[in-house]
Amino acid sequence: MNIQVYSAPWCRDCRAAKQFLDAHGIPYTEVNVDENPAASDEVLRRVGKRAIPQLVIDGEWFQPYRPGRGLLIDELCRRLGIPCA
């Protein structure tokens, strides 16, 4: 499985998504949108807004949180094929 995480250091939801992946031993490549303006433009082009975190799982874009709901644990587990309590 190839996973990229589009994120920024100041983003609390980004940190939560990366902590989730780390806790489950899932490797990923981080793409810092603050350091890479082209990555920020790519997020806008793919999802229509500059919203992070964004995960790209084997080429499929996925926003792992919803405003007001936080990290979508069940959806992350389903998409990553891992059991969650």
KOLGU-4560 file (N, C-alpha, C; in nm, 3 decimals, padded with zeros to 5 digits):
<recs>
<n_xx: 00.086 n_yy: -00.118 n_zz: 00.000 ca_xx: 00.000 ca_yy: 00.000 ca_zz: 00.000 c_xx: 00.090 c_yy: 00.124 c_zz: 00.000 mol: A seq: 1 type: MET>
<n_xx: 00.062 n_yy: 00.218 n_zz: -00.087 ca_xx: 00.136 ca_yy: 00.342 ca_zz: -00.097 c_xx: 00.049 c_yy: 00.455 c_zz: -00.044 mol: A seq: 2 type: ASN>
<n_xx: 00.098 n_yy: 00.523 n_zz: 00.061 ca_xx: 00.019 ca_yy: 00.629 ca_zz: 00.125 c_xx: 00.101 c_yy: 00.758 c_zz: 00.131 mol: A seq: 3 type: ILE>
<n_xx: 00.039 n_yy: 00.866 n_zz: 00.088 ca_xx: 00.095 ca_yy: 00.999 ca_zz: 00.105 c_xx: 00.001 c_yy: 01.076 c_zz: 00.196 mol: A seq: 4 type: GLN>
<n_xx: 00.059 n_yy: 01.157 n_zz: 00.284 ca_xx: -00.019 ca_yy: 01.242 ca_zz: 00.372 c_xx: 00.017 c_yy: 01.387 c_zz: 00.341 mol: A seq: 5 type: VAL>
<n_xx: -00.076 n_yy: 01.460 n_zz: 00.284 ca_xx: -00.058 ca_yy: 01.604 ca_zz: 00.261 c_xx: -00.094 c_yy: 01.674 c_zz: 00.391 mol: A seq: 6 type: TYR>
<n_xx: 00.005 n_yy: 01.748 n_zz: 00.445 ca_xx: -00.014 ca_yy: 01.805 ca_zz: 00.578 c_xx: 00.072 c_yy: 01.930 c_zz: 00.595 mol: A seq: 7 type: SER>
<n_xx: 00.062 n_yy: 01.989 n_zz: 00.714 ca_xx: 00.144 ca_yy: 02.102 ca_zz: 00.753 c_xx: 00.170 c_yy: 02.090 c_zz: 00.904 mol: A seq: 8 type: ALA>
<n_xx: 00.284 n_yy: 02.140 n_zz: 00.950 ca_xx: 00.319 ca_yy: 02.125 ca_zz: 01.092 c_xx: 00.219 c_yy: 02.188 c_zz: 01.188 mol: A seq: 9 type: PRO>
<n_xx: 00.151 n_yy: 02.295 n_zz: 01.148 ca_xx: 00.058 ca_yy: 02.365 ca_zz: 01.236 c_xx: -00.080 c_yy: 02.299 c_zz: 01.244 mol: A seq: 10 type: TRP>
<n_xx: -00.103 n_yy: 02.199 n_zz: 01.161 ca_xx: -00.237 ca_yy: 02.138 ca_zz: 01.147 c_xx: -00.259 c_yy: 02.027 c_zz: 01.250 mol: A seq: 11 type: CYS>
<n_xx: -00.348 n_yy: 02.051 n_zz: 01.346 ca_xx: -00.378 ca_yy: 01.954 ca_zz: 01.451 c_xx: -00.437 c_yy: 01.825 c_zz: 01.393 mol: A seq: 12 type: ARG>
<n_xx: -00.527 n_yy: 01.837 n_zz: 01.296 ca_xx: -00.588 ca_yy: 01.718 ca_zz: 01.235 c_xx: -00.485 c_yy: 01.637 c_zz: 01.158 mol: A seq: 13 type: ASP>
<n_xx: -00.386 n_yy: 01.706 n_zz: 01.100 ca_xx: -00.277 ca_yy: 01.636 ca_zz: 01.031 c_xx: -00.197 c_yy: 01.552 c_zz: 01.130 mol: A seq: 14 type: CYS>
<n_xx: -00.166 n_yy: 01.611 n_zz: 01.244 ca_xx: -00.092 ca_yy: 01.537 ca_zz: 01.347 c_xx: -00.171 c_yy: 01.415 c_zz: 01.393 mol: A seq: 15 type: ARG>
<n_xx: -00.302 n_yy: 01.430 n_zz: 01.409 ca_xx: -00.386 ca_yy: 01.317 ca_zz: 01.452 c_xx: -00.385 c_yy: 01.206 c_zz: 01.347 mol: A seq: 16 type: ALA>
<n_xx: -00.393 n_yy: 01.242 n_zz: 01.221 ca_xx: -00.392 ca_yy: 01.142 ca_zz: 01.115 c_xx: -00.259 c_yy: 01.067 c_zz: 01.111 mol: A seq: 17 type: ALA>
<n_xx: -00.149 n_yy: 01.140 n_zz: 01.124 ca_xx: -00.016 ca_yy: 01.076 ca_zz: 01.124 c_xx: 00.003 c_yy: 00.990 c_zz: 01.249 mol: A seq: 18 type: LYS>
<n_xx: -00.047 n_yy: 01.035 n_zz: 01.364 ca_xx: -00.038 ca_yy: 00.955 ca_zz: 01.486 c_xx: -00.117 c_yy: 00.825 c_zz: 01.470 mol: A seq: 19 type: GLN>
<n_xx: -00.232 n_yy: 00.832 n_zz: 01.405 ca_xx: -00.312 ca_yy: 00.712 ca_zz: 01.379 c_xx: -00.231 c_yy: 00.614 c_zz: 01.294 mol: A seq: 20 type: PHE>
<n_xx: -00.174 n_yy: 00.663 n_zz: 01.185 ca_xx: -00.096 ca_yy: 00.576 ca_zz: 01.098 c_xx: 00.024 c_yy: 00.518 c_zz: 01.172 mol: A seq: 21 type: LEU>
<n_xx: 00.094 n_yy: 00.601 n_zz: 01.247 ca_xx: 00.209 ca_yy: 00.554 ca_zz: 01.324 c_xx: 00.169 c_yy: 00.448 c_zz: 01.426 mol: A seq: 22 type: ASP>
<n_xx: 00.058 n_yy: 00.469 n_zz: 01.495 ca_xx: 00.012 ca_yy: 00.376 ca_zz: 01.598 c_xx: -00.021 c_yy: 00.239 c_zz: 01.540 mol: A seq: 23 type: ALA>
<n_xx: -00.060 n_yy: 00.237 n_zz: 01.412 ca_xx: -00.095 ca_yy: 00.111 ca_zz: 01.347 c_xx: 00.019 c_yy: 00.058 c_zz: 01.260 mol: A seq: 24 type: HIS>
<n_xx: 00.136 n_yy: 00.120 n_zz: 01.270 ca_xx: 00.251 ca_yy: 00.072 ca_zz: 01.196 c_xx: 00.238 c_yy: 00.084 c_zz: 01.045 mol: A seq: 25 type: GLY>
<n_xx: 00.162 n_yy: 00.182 n_zz: 01.001 ca_xx: 00.138 ca_yy: 00.200 ca_zz: 00.857 c_xx: 00.234 c_yy: 00.305 c_zz: 00.803 mol: A seq: 26 type: ILE>
<n_xx: 00.323 n_yy: 00.264 n_zz: 00.712 ca_xx: 00.418 ca_yy: 00.361 ca_zz: 00.657 c_xx: 00.351 c_yy: 00.458 c_zz: 00.560 mol: A seq: 27 type: PRO>
<n_xx: 00.404 n_yy: 00.579 n_zz: 00.556 ca_xx: 00.351 ca_yy: 00.683 ca_zz: 00.468 c_xx: 00.461 c_yy: 00.781 c_zz: 00.434 mol: A seq: 28 type: TYR>
<n_xx: 00.436 n_yy: 00.856 n_zz: 00.330 ca_xx: 00.524 ca_yy: 00.965 ca_zz: 00.292 c_xx: 00.451 c_yy: 01.094 c_zz: 00.322 mol: A seq: 29 type: THR>
<n_xx: 00.515 n_yy: 01.183 n_zz: 00.395 ca_xx: 00.453 ca_yy: 01.311 ca_zz: 00.427 c_xx: 00.487 c_yy: 01.412 c_zz: 00.319 mol: A seq: 30 type: GLU>
<n_xx: 00.385 n_yy: 01.487 n_zz: 00.277 ca_xx: 00.403 ca_yy: 01.596 ca_zz: 00.181 c_xx: 00.362 c_yy: 01.724 c_zz: 00.253 mol: A seq: 31 type: VAL>
<n_xx: 00.461 n_yy: 01.807 n_zz: 00.286 ca_xx: 00.437 ca_yy: 01.930 ca_zz: 00.361 c_xx: 00.394 c_yy: 02.040 c_zz: 00.264 mol: A seq: 32 type: ASN>
<n_xx: 00.269 n_yy: 02.082 n_zz: 00.272 ca_xx: 00.217 ca_yy: 02.183 ca_zz: 00.179 c_xx: 00.274 c_yy: 02.321 c_zz: 00.206 mol: A seq: 33 type: VAL>
<n_xx: 00.326 n_yy: 02.344 n_zz: 00.326 ca_xx: 00.390 ca_yy: 02.473 ca_zz: 00.356 c_xx: 00.525 c_yy: 02.484 c_zz: 00.285 mol: A seq: 34 type: ASP>
<n_xx: 00.596 n_yy: 02.375 n_zz: 00.277 ca_xx: 00.728 ca_yy: 02.375 ca_zz: 00.213 c_xx: 00.720 c_yy: 02.356 c_zz: 00.062 mol: A seq: 35 type: GLU>
<n_xx: 00.607 n_yy: 02.306 n_zz: 00.015 ca_xx: 00.594 ca_yy: 02.272 ca_zz: -00.127 c_xx: 00.465 c_yy: 02.335 c_zz: -00.183 mol: A seq: 36 type: ASN>
<n_xx: 00.473 n_yy: 02.457 n_zz: -00.236 ca_xx: 00.353 ca_yy: 02.523 ca_zz: -00.289 c_xx: 00.284 c_yy: 02.442 c_zz: -00.399 mol: A seq: 37 type: PRO>
<n_xx: 00.360 n_yy: 02.366 n_zz: -00.476 ca_xx: 00.298 ca_yy: 02.282 ca_zz: -00.580 c_xx: 00.207 c_yy: 02.176 c_zz: -00.517 mol: A seq: 38 type: ALA>
<n_xx: 00.244 n_yy: 02.127 n_zz: -00.400 ca_xx: 00.161 ca_yy: 02.028 ca_zz: -00.329 c_xx: 00.031 c_yy: 02.093 c_zz: -00.284 mol: A seq: 39 type: ALA>
<n_xx: 00.039 n_yy: 02.215 n_zz: -00.235 ca_xx: -00.082 ca_yy: 02.287 ca_zz: -00.196 c_xx: -00.174 c_yy: 02.307 c_zz: -00.316 mol: A seq: 40 type: SER>
<n_xx: -00.116 n_yy: 02.341 n_zz: -00.431 ca_xx: -00.194 ca_yy: 02.355 ca_zz: -00.554 c_xx: -00.256 c_yy: 02.223 c_zz: -00.597 mol: A seq: 41 type: ASP>
<n_xx: -00.183 n_yy: 02.114 n_zz: -00.576 ca_xx: -00.234 ca_yy: 01.981 ca_zz: -00.610 c_xx: -00.356 c_yy: 01.946 c_zz: -00.524 mol: A seq: 42 type: GLU>
<n_xx: -00.350 n_yy: 01.978 n_zz: -00.396 ca_xx: -00.466 ca_yy: 01.955 ca_zz: -00.308 c_xx: -00.586 c_yy: 02.032 c_zz: -00.361 mol: A seq: 43 type: VAL>
<n_xx: -00.567 n_yy: 02.158 n_zz: -00.393 ca_xx: -00.675 ca_yy: 02.240 ca_zz: -00.445 c_xx: -00.731 c_yy: 02.182 c_zz: -00.575 mol: A seq: 44 type: LEU>
<n_xx: -00.644 n_yy: 02.138 n_zz: -00.662 ca_xx: -00.688 ca_yy: 02.082 ca_zz: -00.791 c_xx: -00.766 c_yy: 01.951 c_zz: -00.772 mol: A seq: 45 type: ARG>
<n_xx: -00.720 n_yy: 01.868 n_zz: -00.679 ca_xx: -00.783 ca_yy: 01.736 ca_zz: -00.659 c_xx: -00.913 c_yy: 01.741 c_zz: -00.581 mol: A seq: 46 type: ARG>
<n_xx: -00.920 n_yy: 01.827 n_zz: -00.478 ca_xx: -01.036 ca_yy: 01.824 ca_zz: -00.388 c_xx: -01.118 c_yy: 01.953 c_zz: -00.391 mol: A seq: 47 type: VAL>
<n_xx: -01.071 n_yy: 02.053 n_zz: -00.464 ca_xx: -01.149 ca_yy: 02.175 ca_zz: -00.479 c_xx: -01.135 c_yy: 02.276 c_zz: -00.367 mol: A seq: 48 type: GLY>
<n_xx: -01.049 n_yy: 02.247 n_zz: -00.271 ca_xx: -01.025 ca_yy: 02.341 ca_zz: -00.160 c_xx: -00.890 c_yy: 02.308 c_zz: -00.099 mol: A seq: 49 type: LYS>
<n_xx: -00.835 n_yy: 02.401 n_zz: -00.027 ca_xx: -00.706 ca_yy: 02.380 ca_zz: 00.039 c_xx: -00.729 c_yy: 02.321 c_zz: 00.179 mol: A seq: 50 type: ARG>
<n_xx: -00.775 n_yy: 02.200 n_zz: 00.182 ca_xx: -00.809 ca_yy: 02.133 ca_zz: 00.309 c_xx: -00.710 c_yy: 02.021 c_zz: 00.335 mol: A seq: 51 type: ALA>
<n_xx: -00.649 n_yy: 02.026 n_zz: 00.452 ca_xx: -00.560 ca_yy: 01.920 ca_zz: 00.494 c_xx: -00.605 c_yy: 01.871 c_zz: 00.631 mol: A seq: 52 type: ILE>
<n_xx: -00.575 n_yy: 01.748 n_zz: 00.666 ca_xx: -00.494 ca_yy: 01.653 ca_zz: 00.593 c_xx: -00.571 c_yy: 01.590 c_zz: 00.478 mol: A seq: 53 type: PRO>
<n_xx: -00.495 n_yy: 01.547 n_zz: 00.380 ca_xx: -00.545 ca_yy: 01.465 ca_zz: 00.271 c_xx: -00.457 c_yy: 01.342 c_zz: 00.265 mol: A seq: 54 type: GLN>
<n_xx: -00.517 n_yy: 01.227 n_zz: 00.253 ca_xx: -00.442 ca_yy: 01.104 ca_zz: 00.232 c_xx: -00.462 c_yy: 01.061 c_zz: 00.087 mol: A seq: 55 type: LEU>
<n_xx: -00.357 n_yy: 01.013 n_zz: 00.028 ca_xx: -00.365 ca_yy: 00.951 ca_zz: -00.104 c_xx: -00.324 c_yy: 00.806 c_zz: -00.083 mol: A seq: 56 type: VAL>
<n_xx: -00.422 n_yy: 00.716 n_zz: -00.094 ca_xx: -00.401 ca_yy: 00.575 ca_zz: -00.068 c_xx: -00.407 c_yy: 00.502 c_zz: -00.202 mol: A seq: 57 type: ILE>
<n_xx: -00.291 n_yy: 00.455 n_zz: -00.246 ca_xx: -00.280 ca_yy: 00.388 ca_zz: -00.376 c_xx: -00.347 c_yy: 00.470 c_zz: -00.486 mol: A seq: 58 type: ASP>
<n_xx: -00.322 n_yy: 00.601 n_zz: -00.485 ca_xx: -00.371 ca_yy: 00.690 ca_zz: -00.589 c_xx: -00.509 c_yy: 00.749 c_zz: -00.565 mol: A seq: 59 type: GLY>
<n_xx: -00.579 n_yy: 00.703 n_zz: -00.462 ca_xx: -00.714 ca_yy: 00.752 ca_zz: -00.433 c_xx: -00.708 c_yy: 00.856 c_zz: -00.321 mol: A seq: 60 type: GLU>
<n_xx: -00.762 n_yy: 00.975 n_zz: -00.349 ca_xx: -00.760 ca_yy: 01.084 ca_zz: -00.251 c_xx: -00.870 c_yy: 01.064 c_zz: -00.148 mol: A seq: 61 type: TRP>
<n_xx: -00.838 n_yy: 01.094 n_zz: -00.021 ca_xx: -00.932 ca_yy: 01.074 ca_zz: 00.089 c_xx: -00.904 c_yy: 01.177 c_zz: 00.197 mol: A seq: 62 type: PHE>
<n_xx: -01.007 n_yy: 01.247 n_zz: 00.240 ca_xx: -00.995 ca_yy: 01.342 ca_zz: 00.351 c_xx: -01.035 c_yy: 01.269 c_zz: 00.479 mol: A seq: 63 type: GLN>
<n_xx: -00.940 n_yy: 01.244 n_zz: 00.570 ca_xx: -00.967 ca_yy: 01.158 ca_zz: 00.684 c_xx: -01.032 c_yy: 01.226 c_zz: 00.804 mol: A seq: 64 type: PRO>
<n_xx: -01.090 n_yy: 01.341 n_zz: 00.784 ca_xx: -01.158 ca_yy: 01.409 ca_zz: 00.895 c_xx: -01.274 c_yy: 01.489 c_zz: 00.839 mol: A seq: 65 type: TYR>
<n_xx: -01.364 n_yy: 01.526 n_zz: 00.928 ca_xx: -01.473 ca_yy: 01.615 ca_zz: 00.894 c_xx: -01.478 c_yy: 01.724 c_zz: 01.000 mol: A seq: 66 type: ARG>
<n_xx: -01.490 n_yy: 01.849 n_zz: 00.957 ca_xx: -01.501 ca_yy: 01.957 ca_zz: 01.055 c_xx: -01.615 c_yy: 01.928 c_zz: 01.154 mol: A seq: 67 type: PRO>
<n_xx: -01.588 n_yy: 01.945 n_zz: 01.279 ca_xx: -01.687 ca_yy: 01.920 ca_zz: 01.382 c_xx: -01.697 c_yy: 01.775 c_zz: 01.425 mol: A seq: 68 type: GLY>
<n_xx: -01.640 n_yy: 01.683 n_zz: 01.346 ca_xx: -01.643 ca_yy: 01.541 ca_zz: 01.380 c_xx: -01.505 c_yy: 01.486 c_zz: 01.412 mol: A seq: 69 type: ARG>
<n_xx: -01.401 n_yy: 01.551 n_zz: 01.362 ca_xx: -01.265 ca_yy: 01.505 ca_zz: 01.386 c_xx: -01.225 c_yy: 01.393 c_zz: 01.293 mol: A seq: 70 type: GLY>
<n_xx: -01.128 n_yy: 01.315 n_zz: 01.337 ca_xx: -01.072 ca_yy: 01.207 ca_zz: 01.258 c_xx: -01.177 c_yy: 01.097 c_zz: 01.238 mol: A seq: 71 type: LEU>
<n_xx: -01.189 n_yy: 01.050 n_zz: 01.115 ca_xx: -01.288 ca_yy: 00.948 ca_zz: 01.080 c_xx: -01.226 c_yy: 00.809 c_zz: 01.100 mol: A seq: 72 type: LEU>
<n_xx: -01.220 n_yy: 00.766 n_zz: 01.224 ca_xx: -01.151 ca_yy: 00.642 ca_zz: 01.260 c_xx: -01.207 c_yy: 00.521 c_zz: 01.186 mol: A seq: 73 type: ILE>
<n_xx: -01.339 n_yy: 00.503 n_zz: 01.187 ca_xx: -01.399 ca_yy: 00.387 ca_zz: 01.122 c_xx: -01.368 c_yy: 00.386 c_zz: 00.973 mol: A seq: 74 type: ASP>
<n_xx: -01.376 n_yy: 00.502 n_zz: 00.909 ca_xx: -01.348 ca_yy: 00.511 ca_zz: 00.766 c_xx: -01.201 c_yy: 00.484 c_zz: 00.738 mol: A seq: 75 type: GLU>
<n_xx: -01.113 n_yy: 00.535 n_zz: 00.822 ca_xx: -00.970 ca_yy: 00.507 ca_zz: 00.806 c_xx: -00.943 c_yy: 00.357 c_zz: 00.817 mol: A seq: 76 type: LEU>
<n_xx: -00.999 n_yy: 00.293 n_zz: 00.916 ca_xx: -00.980 ca_yy: 00.150 ca_zz: 00.935 c_xx: -01.029 c_yy: 00.071 c_zz: 00.812 mol: A seq: 77 type: CYS>
<n_xx: -01.146 n_yy: 00.108 n_zz: 00.765 ca_xx: -01.202 ca_yy: 00.039 ca_zz: 00.647 c_xx: -01.112 c_yy: 00.056 c_zz: 00.526 mol: A seq: 78 type: ARG>
<n_xx: -01.071 n_yy: 00.178 n_zz: 00.498 ca_xx: -00.989 ca_yy: 00.207 ca_zz: 00.379 c_xx: -00.851 c_yy: 00.144 c_zz: 00.389 mol: A seq: 79 type: ARG>
<n_xx: -00.798 n_yy: 00.131 n_zz: 00.511 ca_xx: -00.665 ca_yy: 00.077 ca_zz: 00.528 c_xx: -00.667 c_yy: -00.073 c_zz: 00.554 mol: A seq: 80 type: LEU>
<n_xx: -00.785 n_yy: -00.130 n_zz: 00.571 ca_xx: -00.799 ca_yy: -00.274 ca_zz: 00.592 c_xx: -00.745 c_yy: -00.321 c_zz: 00.726 mol: A seq: 81 type: GLY>
<n_xx: -00.767 n_yy: -00.237 n_zz: 00.829 ca_xx: -00.722 ca_yy: -00.275 ca_zz: 00.962 c_xx: -00.841 c_yy: -00.282 c_zz: 01.056 mol: A seq: 82 type: ILE>
<n_xx: -00.836 n_yy: -00.372 n_zz: 01.156 ca_xx: -00.943 ca_yy: -00.378 ca_zz: 01.254 c_xx: -00.935 c_yy: -00.262 c_zz: 01.352 mol: A seq: 83 type: PRO>
<n_xx: -01.048 n_yy: -00.209 n_zz: 01.387 ca_xx: -01.054 ca_yy: -00.102 ca_zz: 01.487 c_xx: -01.159 c_yy: -00.137 c_zz: 01.590 mol: A seq: 84 type: CYS>
<n_xx: -01.133 n_yy: -00.095 n_zz: 01.711 ca_xx: -01.225 ca_yy: -00.125 ca_zz: 01.821 c_xx: -01.340 c_yy: -00.027 c_zz: 01.823 mol: A seq: 85 type: ALA>
</recs>
